[in-house]
Amino acid sequence: MKVGSYYSTNDSDPDVYHNHDDCPTGQQIPLANRASGTNGYRLCEQCAKK
Ligand SMILES: [Zn+2]
């Protein structure tokens, strides 16, 4: 399902944002590291395919 943009604040994660809550990469982001918005990142490839 499409959701508001979010990204990981963890520096070791790729500089991408997500906009689907069923994205396999996005689902691996712990809630503590999950922030709203795009942070100027590009869209995750897996989210782009959905
Ligand atoms: Zn994604």
N, CA, C, O and the ligand as a Tripos MOL2 file, in Angstrom:
@<TRIPOS>MOLECULE
protein
  201   199    51     0     0
PROTEIN
NO_CHARGES

@<TRIPOS>ATOM
      1 N           0.8530   -1.1940    0.0000 N.3       1 MET1
      2 CA          0.0000    0.0000    0.0000 C.3       1 MET1
      3 C           0.8890    1.2440    0.0000 C.2       1 MET1
      4 O           1.9320    1.2810    0.6530 O.2       1 MET1
      5 N           0.4580    2.2470   -0.7360 N.am      2 LYS2
      6 CA          1.2290    3.4870   -0.7980 C.3       2 LYS2
      7 C           1.0020    4.2890    0.4880 C.2       2 LYS2
      8 O          -0.1260    4.4190    0.9640 O.2       2 LYS2
      9 N           2.0770    4.8120    1.0270 N.am      3 VAL3
     10 CA          2.0070    5.5950    2.2600 C.3       3 VAL3
     11 C           2.8080    6.8780    2.0670 C.2       3 VAL3
     12 O           3.4000    7.0980    1.0110 O.2       3 VAL3
     13 N           2.8210    7.7130    3.0890 N.am      4 GLY4
     14 CA          3.6330    8.9150    3.0280 C.3       4 GLY4
     15 C           5.1100    8.5570    2.9420 C.2       4 GLY4
     16 O           5.5330    7.5100    3.4330 O.2       4 GLY4
     17 N           5.8810    9.4180    2.3250 N.am      5 SER5
     18 CA          7.3080    9.1480    2.1480 C.3       5 SER5
     19 C           8.0050    8.9950    3.4950 C.2       5 SER5
     20 O           7.7100    9.7100    4.4520 O.2       5 SER5
     21 N           8.9340    8.0480    3.5440 N.am      6 TYR6
     22 CA          9.7320    7.8570    4.7580 C.3       6 TYR6
     23 C          11.1190    7.3620    4.3630 C.2       6 TYR6
     24 O          11.3200    6.8580    3.2580 O.2       6 TYR6
     25 N          12.0720    7.5120    5.2790 N.am      7 TYR7
     26 CA         13.4500    7.0930    5.0020 C.3       7 TYR7
     27 C          14.1140    6.6700    6.3010 C.2       7 TYR7
     28 O          13.5750    6.8830    7.3880 O.2       7 TYR7
     29 N          15.2840    6.0720    6.1770 N.am      8 SER8
     30 CA         16.0240    5.6510    7.3610 C.3       8 SER8
     31 C          17.0410    6.7070    7.7440 C.2       8 SER8
     32 O          17.7330    7.2600    6.8900 O.2       8 SER8
     33 N          17.1230    6.9820    9.0380 N.am      9 THR9
     34 CA         18.1020    7.9520    9.5250 C.3       9 THR9
     35 C          19.4490    7.2840    9.8090 C.2       9 THR9
     36 O          20.3990    7.9500   10.2190 O.2       9 THR9
     37 N          19.5310    5.9650    9.5910 N.am     10 ASN10
     38 CA         20.7800    5.2340    9.8160 C.3      10 ASN10
     39 C          21.7500    5.5110    8.6610 C.2      10 ASN10
     40 O          21.4220    5.2780    7.4980 O.2      10 ASN10
     41 N          22.9390    6.0080    8.9910 N.am     11 ASP11
     42 CA         23.9030    6.3680    7.9490 C.3      11 ASP11
     43 C          24.3640    5.1760    7.1230 C.2      11 ASP11
     44 O          24.8100    5.3530    5.9900 O.2      11 ASP11
     45 N          24.2660    3.9660    7.6650 N.am     12 SER12
     46 CA         24.7330    2.7960    6.9270 C.3      12 SER12
     47 C          23.6970    2.2920    5.9320 C.2      12 SER12
     48 O          23.9940    1.4060    5.1310 O.2      12 SER12
     49 N          22.4880    2.8400    5.9680 N.am     13 ASP13
     50 CA         21.4570    2.4490    5.0070 C.3      13 ASP13
     51 C          21.5940    3.2610    3.7290 C.2      13 ASP13
     52 O          22.1490    4.3590    3.7550 O.2      13 ASP13
     53 N          21.0870    2.7310    2.5880 N.am     14 PRO14
     54 CA         21.1670    3.4660    1.3230 C.3      14 PRO14
     55 C          20.4220    4.7950    1.3870 C.2      14 PRO14
     56 O          19.4340    4.9320    2.1080 O.2      14 PRO14
     57 N          20.9060    5.7650    0.6270 N.am     15 ASP15
     58 CA         20.2680    7.0820    0.6100 C.3      15 ASP15
     59 C          19.0560    7.0810   -0.3150 C.2      15 ASP15
     60 O          19.0730    7.6790   -1.3910 O.2      15 ASP15
     61 N          18.0220    6.4060    0.1220 N.am     16 VAL16
     62 CA         16.7820    6.3490   -0.6490 C.3      16 VAL16
     63 C          15.6120    6.5840    0.2940 C.2      16 VAL16
     64 O          15.7300    6.4190    1.5080 O.2      16 VAL16
     65 N          14.4800    6.9720   -0.2860 N.am     17 TYR17
     66 CA         13.2630    7.0520    0.5310 C.3      17 TYR17
     67 C          12.2550    6.0570   -0.0180 C.2      17 TYR17
     68 O          12.3860    5.5830   -1.1470 O.2      17 TYR17
     69 N          11.2620    5.7480    0.7780 N.am     18 HIS18
     70 CA         10.2510    4.7610    0.4120 C.3      18 HIS18
     71 C           8.8690    5.3890    0.4830 C.2      18 HIS18
     72 O           8.6550    6.3500    1.2230 O.2      18 HIS18
     73 N           7.9340    4.8510   -0.2820 N.am     19 ASN19
     74 CA          6.5540    5.3380   -0.1830 C.3      19 ASN19
     75 C           5.5470    4.1860   -0.2530 C.2      19 ASN19
     76 O           4.3800    4.3870   -0.5920 O.2      19 ASN19
     77 N           6.0210    2.9700    0.0750 N.am     20 HIS20
     78 CA          5.1160    1.8190    0.2060 C.3      20 HIS20
     79 C           5.4260    1.1090    1.5220 C.2      20 HIS20
     80 O           6.5910    0.8930    1.8570 O.2      20 HIS20
     81 N           4.3750    0.7470    2.2700 N.am     21 ASP21
     82 CA          4.6320    0.1070    3.5580 C.3      21 ASP21
     83 C           4.9770   -1.3690    3.4000 C.2      21 ASP21
     84 O           5.3990   -1.9990    4.3700 O.2      21 ASP21
     85 N           4.8100   -1.9430    2.2040 N.am     22 ASP22
     86 CA          5.1740   -3.3480    2.0010 C.3      22 ASP22
     87 C           6.4910   -3.4880    1.2390 C.2      22 ASP22
     88 O           6.7890   -4.5610    0.7140 O.2      22 ASP22
     89 N           7.2680   -2.4320    1.1750 N.am     23 CYS23
     90 CA          8.5880   -2.5040    0.5510 C.3      23 CYS23
     91 C           9.5090   -3.3520    1.4340 C.2      23 CYS23
     92 O           9.6330   -3.0750    2.6270 O.2      23 CYS23
     93 N          10.1640   -4.3890    0.8650 N.am     24 PRO24
     94 CA         11.0220   -5.2410    1.6840 C.3      24 PRO24
     95 C          12.1620   -4.4680    2.3420 C.2      24 PRO24
     96 O          12.5380   -4.7680    3.4760 O.2      24 PRO24
     97 N          12.7060   -3.4950    1.6560 N.am     25 THR25
     98 CA         13.7850   -2.6980    2.2400 C.3      25 THR25
     99 C          13.2360   -1.7660    3.3130 C.2      25 THR25
    100 O          13.8050   -1.6450    4.3980 O.2      25 THR25
    101 N          12.1340   -1.1180    3.0000 N.am     26 GLY26
    102 CA         11.5360   -0.1970    3.9510 C.3      26 GLY26
    103 C          11.0820   -0.8880    5.2230 C.2      26 GLY26
    104 O          11.1320   -0.3070    6.3070 O.2      26 GLY26
    105 N          10.6330   -2.1420    5.0860 N.am     27 GLN27
    106 CA         10.1660   -2.8870    6.2590 C.3      27 GLN27
    107 C          11.3010   -3.2200    7.2060 C.2      27 GLN27
    108 O          11.0620   -3.5040    8.3800 O.2      27 GLN27
    109 N          12.5380   -3.1900    6.7160 N.am     28 GLN28
    110 CA         13.6770   -3.5070    7.5780 C.3      28 GLN28
    111 C          14.1180   -2.3110    8.4230 C.2      28 GLN28
    112 O          14.9540   -2.4540    9.3160 O.2      28 GLN28
    113 N          13.5620   -1.1430    8.1450 N.am     29 ILE29
    114 CA         13.9310    0.0400    8.9300 C.3      29 ILE29
    115 C          13.2030   -0.0170   10.2700 C.2      29 ILE29
    116 O          11.9720   -0.0210   10.2980 O.2      29 ILE29
    117 N          13.9420   -0.0610   11.3840 N.am     30 PRO30
    118 CA         13.2770   -0.0300   12.6940 C.3      30 PRO30
    119 C          12.5360    1.2930   12.8730 C.2      30 PRO30
    120 O          12.9550    2.3280   12.3570 O.2      30 PRO30
    121 N          11.4360    1.2410   13.6060 N.am     31 LEU31
    122 CA         10.6460    2.4630   13.8180 C.3      31 LEU31
    123 C          11.5020    3.5890   14.3780 C.2      31 LEU31
    124 O          11.2820    4.7580   14.0590 O.2      31 LEU31
    125 N          12.4820    3.2400   15.2140 N.am     32 ALA32
    126 CA         13.3380    4.2640   15.8320 C.3      32 ALA32
    127 C          14.1670    5.0080   14.7890 C.2      32 ALA32
    128 O          14.5570    6.1560   15.0020 O.2      32 ALA32
    129 N          14.4370    4.3420   13.6450 N.am     33 ASN33
    130 CA         15.2600    4.9630   12.6000 C.3      33 ASN33
    131 C          14.4300    5.5030   11.4510 C.2      33 ASN33
    132 O          14.9770    5.9950   10.4640 O.2      33 ASN33
    133 N          13.1090    5.4130   11.5730 N.am     34 ARG34
    134 CA         12.2350    5.7720   10.4730 C.3      34 ARG34
    135 C          11.7700    7.2240   10.6310 C.2      34 ARG34
    136 O          11.2020    7.5900   11.6610 O.2      34 ARG34
    137 N          12.0130    8.0480    9.6030 N.am     35 ALA35
    138 CA         11.6120    9.4410    9.6450 C.3      35 ALA35
    139 C          10.7310    9.7490    8.4390 C.2      35 ALA35
    140 O          10.8790    9.1350    7.3820 O.2      35 ALA35
    141 N           9.8140   10.7000    8.5990 N.am     36 SER36
    142 CA          8.9170   11.0810    7.5160 C.3      36 SER36
    143 C           9.6030   12.0180    6.5360 C.2      36 SER36
    144 O          10.4540   12.8220    6.9180 O.2      36 SER36
    145 N           9.2180   11.9040    5.2520 N.am     37 GLY37
    146 CA          9.7580   12.7900    4.2270 C.3      37 GLY37
    147 C          10.7320   12.0600    3.3220 C.2      37 GLY37
    148 O          10.8790   10.8400    3.4070 O.2      37 GLY37
    149 N          11.3950   12.8080    2.4590 N.am     38 THR38
    150 CA         12.3260   12.2050    1.4970 C.3      38 THR38
    151 C          13.7700   12.5180    1.8370 C.2      38 THR38
    152 O          14.6720   11.8220    1.3700 O.2      38 THR38
    153 N          14.0140   13.5390    2.6340 N.am     39 ASN39
    154 CA         15.3600   13.9850    2.9860 C.3      39 ASN39
    155 C          16.1870   14.3060    1.7480 C.2      39 ASN39
    156 O          17.4160   14.3240    1.8140 O.2      39 ASN39
    157 N          15.5340   14.5580    0.6310 N.am     40 GLY40
    158 CA         16.2560   14.8650   -0.6020 C.3      40 GLY40
    159 C          16.8030   13.6340   -1.3040 C.2      40 GLY40
    160 O          17.5470   13.7530   -2.2770 O.2      40 GLY40
    161 N          16.4330   12.4290   -0.8110 N.am     41 TYR41
    162 CA         16.9140   11.1930   -1.4170 C.3      41 TYR41
    163 C          16.1080   10.8640   -2.6640 C.2      41 TYR41
    164 O          15.0510   11.4430   -2.9140 O.2      41 TYR41
    165 N          16.6440    9.8970   -3.4610 N.am     42 ARG42
    166 CA         15.8720    9.4070   -4.6030 C.3      42 ARG42
    167 C          14.9550    8.2890   -4.1200 C.2      42 ARG42
    168 O          15.1440    7.7260   -3.0410 O.2      42 ARG42
    169 N          13.9530    7.9820   -4.9500 N.am     43 LEU43
    170 CA         12.9790    6.9520   -4.5790 C.3      43 LEU43
    171 C          13.6200    5.5660   -4.6600 C.2      43 LEU43
    172 O          14.3520    5.2640   -5.6030 O.2      43 LEU43
    173 N          13.3410    4.7430   -3.6790 N.am     44 CYS44
    174 CA         13.7930    3.3530   -3.6540 C.3      44 CYS44
    175 C          13.3280    2.6170   -4.9190 C.2      44 CYS44
    176 O          12.1950    2.7980   -5.3640 O.2      44 CYS44
    177 N          14.2150    1.7820   -5.4970 N.am     45 GLU45
    178 CA         13.8610    1.0890   -6.7470 C.3      45 GLU45
    179 C          12.6960    0.1390   -6.5520 C.2      45 GLU45
    180 O          11.8500    0.0030   -7.4360 O.2      45 GLU45
    181 N          12.6440   -0.5270   -5.3900 N.am     46 GLN46
    182 CA         11.5470   -1.4630   -5.1580 C.3      46 GLN46
    183 C          10.2130   -0.7390   -5.0110 C.2      46 GLN46
    184 O           9.1800   -1.2440   -5.4490 O.2      46 GLN46
    185 N          10.2320    0.4310   -4.4030 N.am     47 CYS47
    186 CA          9.0100    1.2290   -4.3060 C.3      47 CYS47
    187 C           8.6100    1.7480   -5.6830 C.2      47 CYS47
    188 O           7.4210    1.8370   -5.9870 O.2      47 CYS47
    189 N           9.5780    2.0880   -6.5080 N.am     48 ALA48
    190 CA          9.2890    2.6370   -7.8260 C.3      48 ALA48
    191 C           8.5910    1.6150   -8.7110 C.2      48 ALA48
    192 O           7.8210    1.9850   -9.5970 O.2      48 ALA48
    193 N           8.8550    0.3220   -8.4780 N.am     49 LYS49
    194 CA          8.2520   -0.7480   -9.2900 C.3      49 LYS49
    195 C           6.8310   -1.0300   -8.8850 C.2      49 LYS49
    196 O           6.0730   -1.6080   -9.6640 O.2      49 LYS49
    197 N           6.4450   -0.6350   -7.6810 N.am     50 LYS50
    198 CA          5.1150   -0.9790   -7.1650 C.3      50 LYS50
    199 C           4.0440   -0.0920   -7.7790 C.2      50 LYS50
    200 O           2.8640   -0.2390   -7.4610 O.2      50 LYS50
    201 ZN         11.2590    1.0640   -0.8260 Zn       51 ZN51
@<TRIPOS>BOND
     1     1     2 1
     2     2     3 1
     3     3     4 2
     4     3     5 am
     5     5     6 1
     6     6     7 1
     7     7     8 2
     8     7     9 am
     9     9    10 1
    10    10    11 1
    11    11    12 2
    12    11    13 am
    13    13    14 1
    14    14    15 1
    15    15    16 2
    16    15    17 am
    17    17    18 1
    18    18    19 1
    19    19    20 2
    20    19    21 am
    21    21    22 1
    22    22    23 1
    23    23    24 2
    24    23    25 am
    25    25    26 1
    26    26    27 1
    27    27    28 2
    28    27    29 am
    29    29    30 1
    30    30    31 1
    31    31    32 2
    32    31    33 am
    33    33    34 1
    34    34    35 1
    35    35    36 2
    36    35    37 am
    37    37    38 1
    38    38    39 1
    39    39    40 2
    40    39    41 am
    41    41    42 1
    42    42    43 1
    43    43    44 2
    44    43    45 am
    45    45    46 1
    46    46    47 1
    47    47    48 2
    48    47    49 am
    49    49    50 1
    50    50    51 1
    51    51    52 2
    52    51    53 am
    53    53    54 1
    54    54    55 1
    55    55    56 2
    56    55    57 am
    57    57    58 1
    58    58    59 1
    59    59    60 2
    60    59    61 am
    61    61    62 1
    62    62    63 1
    63    63    64 2
    64    63    65 am
    65    65    66 1
    66    66    67 1
    67    67    68 2
    68    67    69 am
    69    69    70 1
    70    70    71 1
    71    71    72 2
    72    71    73 am
    73    73    74 1
    74    74    75 1
    75    75    76 2
    76    75    77 am
    77    77    78 1
    78    78    79 1
    79    79    80 2
    80    79    81 am
    81    81    82 1
    82    82    83 1
    83    83    84 2
    84    83    85 am
    85    85    86 1
    86    86    87 1
    87    87    88 2
    88    87    89 am
    89    89    90 1
    90    90    91 1
    91    91    92 2
    92    91    93 am
    93    93    94 1
    94    94    95 1
    95    95    96 2
    96    95    97 am
    97    97    98 1
    98    98    99 1
    99    99   100 2
   100    99   101 am
   101   101   102 1
   102   102   103 1
   103   103   104 2
   104   103   105 am
   105   105   106 1
   106   106   107 1
   107   107   108 2
   108   107   109 am
   109   109   110 1
   110   110   111 1
   111   111   112 2
   112   111   113 am
   113   113   114 1
   114   114   115 1
   115   115   116 2
   116   115   117 am
   117   117   118 1
   118   118   119 1
   119   119   120 2
   120   119   121 am
   121   121   122 1
   122   122   123 1
   123   123   124 2
   124   123   125 am
   125   125   126 1
   126   126   127 1
   127   127   128 2
   128   127   129 am
   129   129   130 1
   130   130   131 1
   131   131   132 2
   132   131   133 am
   133   133   134 1
   134   134   135 1
   135   135   136 2
   136   135   137 am
   137   137   138 1
   138   138   139 1
   139   139   140 2
   140   139   141 am
   141   141   142 1
   142   142   143 1
   143   143   144 2
   144   143   145 am
   145   145   146 1
   146   146   147 1
   147   147   148 2
   148   147   149 am
   149   149   150 1
   150   150   151 1
   151   151   152 2
   152   151   153 am
   153   153   154 1
   154   154   155 1
   155   155   156 2
   156   155   157 am
   157   157   158 1
   158   158   159 1
   159   159   160 2
   160   159   161 am
   161   161   162 1
   162   162   163 1
   163   163   164 2
   164   163   165 am
   165   165   166 1
   166   166   167 1
   167   167   168 2
   168   167   169 am
   169   169   170 1
   170   170   171 1
   171   171   172 2
   172   171   173 am
   173   173   174 1
   174   174   175 1
   175   175   176 2
   176   175   177 am
   177   177   178 1
   178   178   179 1
   179   179   180 2
   180   179   181 am
   181   181   182 1
   182   182   183 1
   183   183   184 2
   184   183   185 am
   185   185   186 1
   186   186   187 1
   187   187   188 2
   188   187   189 am
   189   189   190 1
   190   190   191 1
   191   191   192 2
   192   191   193 am
   193   193   194 1
   194   194   195 1
   195   195   196 2
   196   195   197 am
   197   197   198 1
   198   198   199 1
   199   199   200 2
@<TRIPOS>SUBSTRUCTURE
     1 MET1         2 RESIDUE 1 A MET
     2 LYS2         6 RESIDUE 1 A LYS
     3 VAL3        10 RESIDUE 1 A VAL
     4 GLY4        14 RESIDUE 1 A GLY
     5 SER5        18 RESIDUE 1 A SER
     6 TYR6        22 RESIDUE 1 A TYR
     7 TYR7        26 RESIDUE 1 A TYR
     8 SER8        30 RESIDUE 1 A SER
     9 THR9        34 RESIDUE 1 A THR
    10 ASN10       38 RESIDUE 1 A ASN
    11 ASP11       42 RESIDUE 1 A ASP
    12 SER12       46 RESIDUE 1 A SER
    13 ASP13       50 RESIDUE 1 A ASP
    14 PRO14       54 RESIDUE 1 A PRO
    15 ASP15       58 RESIDUE 1 A ASP
    16 VAL16       62 RESIDUE 1 A VAL
    17 TYR17       66 RESIDUE 1 A TYR
    18 HIS18       70 RESIDUE 1 A HIS
    19 ASN19       74 RESIDUE 1 A ASN
    20 HIS20       78 RESIDUE 1 A HIS
    21 ASP21       82 RESIDUE 1 A ASP
    22 ASP22       86 RESIDUE 1 A ASP
    23 CYS23       90 RESIDUE 1 A CYS
    24 PRO24       94 RESIDUE 1 A PRO
    25 THR25       98 RESIDUE 1 A THR
    26 GLY26      102 RESIDUE 1 A GLY
    27 GLN27      106 RESIDUE 1 A GLN
    28 GLN28      110 RESIDUE 1 A GLN
    29 ILE29      114 RESIDUE 1 A ILE
    30 PRO30      118 RESIDUE 1 A PRO
    31 LEU31      122 RESIDUE 1 A LEU
    32 ALA32      126 RESIDUE 1 A ALA
    33 ASN33      130 RESIDUE 1 A ASN
    34 ARG34      134 RESIDUE 1 A ARG
    35 ALA35      138 RESIDUE 1 A ALA
    36 SER36      142 RESIDUE 1 A SER
    37 GLY37      146 RESIDUE 1 A GLY
    38 THR38      150 RESIDUE 1 A THR
    39 ASN39      154 RESIDUE 1 A ASN
    40 GLY40      158 RESIDUE 1 A GLY
    41 TYR41      162 RESIDUE 1 A TYR
    42 ARG42      166 RESIDUE 1 A ARG
    43 LEU43      170 RESIDUE 1 A LEU
    44 CYS44      174 RESIDUE 1 A CYS
    45 GLU45      178 RESIDUE 1 A GLU
    46 GLN46      182 RESIDUE 1 A GLN
    47 CYS47      186 RESIDUE 1 A CYS
    48 ALA48      190 RESIDUE 1 A ALA
    49 LYS49      194 RESIDUE 1 A LYS
    50 LYS50      198 RESIDUE 1 A LYS
    51 ZN51       201 GROUP 0 **** ****
